[in-house]
Amino acid sequence: MSAKIAVFRKEHFNAAHRLHNPHWDDATNKAIFGKCNNPHYHGHNYELIVKVIGEINPETGYVMDMKVLSDIIQQHIIERFDHRNLNEDCAAFKNLNPTAENIAVVIYDILRKEINQNLDLQIRLYETERNFVEYPALSQNF
């Protein structure tokens, strides 16, 4: 059995959102989410890194064709989220607070259906230069 190797694809999208729990009053939402609870929303320039792990195919030399991976991300993530208000425009967040954590899980769930199940998948989503999340949280380095 060959050793596994990771390949990465980096993409970018811009989106607005508001962190808000409709079951809480305005004061609690403001206390918990601060400026991120702005009723007029706020935006981020998200950096998305998709990590695919698997064995190198001896016929192609690829773990996964990076053009195919890029096309999947463009079609299923970028077209869905770029220049959108996540709360208002994206069905996935109709009843789900669009935190970075939840966005990463939604992206993972979408891409998991599109990428060969024999390959491992991990999402890293940067909301800012200093704030990012990974899903699933693996013990291996990213």
C-alpha positions in Angstrom: 0.0 0.0 0.0 1.3 3.4 -0.9 1.7 6.2 1.6 -1.1 8.8 1.5 -0.3 12.4 0.4 -2.4 15.6 0.7 -3.2 18.0 -2.1 -4.6 21.5 -1.5 -6.8 23.9 -3.4 -7.2 27.5 -2.3 -10.2 29.5 -3.3 -11.7 32.9 -2.3 -15.2 34.2 -1.8 -16.8 37.3 -0.4 -19.9 37.1 1.6 -22.0 39.0 4.2 -23.6 37.6 7.2 -25.1 38.4 10.6 -24.5 36.3 13.7 -27.9 36.2 15.5 -29.9 33.7 17.5 -33.6 34.4 17.0 -34.4 32.7 20.3 -32.5 35.4 22.3 -33.4 39.0 22.9 -31.5 41.8 21.3 -29.4 42.5 24.4 -28.2 38.9 24.6 -27.4 38.7 20.9 -25.4 42.0 21.2 -23.6 40.7 24.3 -22.6 37.4 22.7 -22.0 38.4 19.1 -21.0 42.1 19.5 -20.4 43.9 16.1 -21.1 40.6 14.3 -24.8 41.0 15.3 -25.2 44.2 13.2 -28.7 44.1 11.8 -27.4 45.5 8.5 -24.9 42.6 8.3 -21.1 42.8 7.7 -18.8 41.1 5.2 -15.7 39.0 5.0 -13.2 38.0 2.3 -13.1 34.3 3.0 -10.2 32.2 2.1 -11.1 28.5 1.6 -8.5 25.7 1.6 -9.7 22.3 0.6 -7.4 19.5 1.5 -7.8 16.1 -0.2 -5.8 13.1 1.1 -5.3 9.8 -0.6 -2.9 7.6 -2.4 -1.3 8.6 -5.7 -3.0 6.9 -8.6 -0.2 5.1 -10.5 -1.8 5.7 -13.9 -2.3 9.5 -13.5 0.2 10.5 -10.8 -2.6 12.4 -9.1 -4.4 12.0 -5.8 -7.1 14.0 -7.5 -7.0 16.1 -10.7 -6.7 19.6 -9.3 -8.7 21.1 -12.3 -11.6 18.8 -11.4 -11.3 19.8 -7.7 -11.3 23.5 -8.7 -14.3 23.0 -10.9 -16.2 21.3 -8.1 -15.4 24.1 -5.7 -16.4 26.7 -8.2 -19.7 25.1 -9.1 -20.8 24.0 -5.7 -19.3 26.6 -3.3 -18.1 29.8 -5.0 -21.2 30.1 -7.2 -23.4 29.5 -4.1 -21.7 31.7 -1.6 -19.7 34.4 -3.4 -21.2 37.9 -3.2 -24.1 36.6 -1.2 -25.8 37.5 2.1 -25.4 34.1 3.7 -28.4 34.7 6.0 -30.8 35.9 3.3 -29.5 34.2 0.1 -28.4 30.7 1.1 -30.9 28.0 2.1 -28.2 26.2 4.2 -28.3 29.1 6.7 -32.0 29.7 6.8 -32.1 28.1 10.3 -28.3 27.9 11.0 -26.2 30.7 12.3 -23.5 31.4 9.7 -20.5 31.3 12.0 -17.2 30.3 10.5 -17.6 26.9 12.1 -21.0 26.3 10.6 -19.9 27.6 7.2 -17.0 25.1 7.2 -19.3 22.2 8.1 -21.8 23.2 5.3 -18.9 23.4 2.8 -17.6 20.1 3.9 -21.0 18.4 3.6 -21.5 19.8 0.1 -18.0 18.8 -1.2 -18.1 15.4 0.5 -20.9 14.4 -1.9 -18.9 15.5 -4.9 -15.4 14.0 -4.1 -14.5 10.3 -4.3 -15.4 8.6 -0.9 -12.0 6.9 -1.0 -10.3 10.2 -0.5 -10.2 12.0 2.9 -11.4 15.6 2.9 -10.7 18.5 5.2 -11.8 22.2 5.0 -9.9 25.2 6.4 -11.8 28.4 6.2 -10.2 31.8 7.0 -12.7 34.4 8.1 -9.9 36.9 8.7 -6.1 36.6 8.5 -6.1 35.6 12.2 -9.3 33.7 12.6 -9.9 30.4 10.9 -11.5 27.0 11.4 -10.9 23.5 10.3 -13.4 20.7 9.7 -13.2 17.9 10.5 -10.6 18.7 13.2 -8.0 16.1 12.6 -5.0 15.3 14.8 -2.7 15.6 11.7 -1.1 19.0 10.8 -2.8 20.9 8.0 
